[in-house]
Amino acid sequence: MRATVLAALAIAAVVPLVTAGLGGGEFYLGFATRIVIFAIAATSLNLILGYGGLVSLGHAAFFGLAAYGVGILAAHGVDTAAIQWPVALAACAVFAAVTGLVVLRTSGIYFIMITLAFAQMLYFLFVSLRQYGGDDGLTIATRSRLGPIDLGEPVVLYYLSVLCLVGSLWFCHRLVASRFGMVIRGARTNTRRMAALGFPVFRYQLVAFVLAGVMCGVAGILQANLTQFVSPSYMAWARSGELIVMVVLGGMGTLFGPVLGAAALLILEEVLADWTVHWMLYLGPIIVLIVLFAKRGLIGLFDRRSPPPAGGHHG
């Protein structure tokens, strides 16, 4: 874990130098930042999907909710990160706790559909808020003020995003290896058996659901600062579907799989879109082929020893 993180940090450190030597270096640096941000969001989903077996089709709601938290406060003249970010993350935690109390009492297709329903409710709520742009979205006049750190500098925002990704990976690594993580993984395989052993499975899953929502909120905050724009489309079901694809593509239930999946999907989209306007027509079959021939995801191509993740109770 330590060696891999150090290697990843070394690679991340030279990205700005490489992009500076390319034409349109600022574009490539922004694209690299976007990959890192979505890697954080995919890592958060992997916590409940890959390790917990909870297939949520509404996970992007936390991404959009945190982004709107930054945008709405900025619209009212509050641009201090010390206020914006805790409020945005608290909103994600409350929404995750309230919805989790409902959805975690279901399983299978019911769990998937209810998470989708809650996310769509939030989506249509922000579509109806005309004072904050409605369906057209909300432009954020100024980025968050984080003390002496200037988030207006693309390199600074990139490194901040990398630090947040490393922190997310470290947190997931420690959590999954703990007693808490053992219970979550055990419940993925057999919820009734874990309950029979005396573990309060519902409470463990609810805490994991809230933690995943807050972690995804971190990605939403960074995205709002990257684009200086937020839209209801951030929390649409299609965005949640993209996050699921990233996790599955990279490798469910692995630490670095979602990072690899996010990078692969976004790079594929960019390359194909540059090649043809019908890029989505080609992206689908490519993803299908990868999933068929790399059953443990892309991470399985590098680590032959990692076993395939067990099937989820809620999947």
Helices and strands as residue ranges (DSSP letters): H 2-20, H 25-49, H 60-75, H 81-103, H 108-128, G 130-132, G 134-136, E 138-139, H 154-177, H 179-189, H 191-196, H 201-227, E 229-230, G 232-235, H 237-250, H 257-275, H 279-293, H 299-302
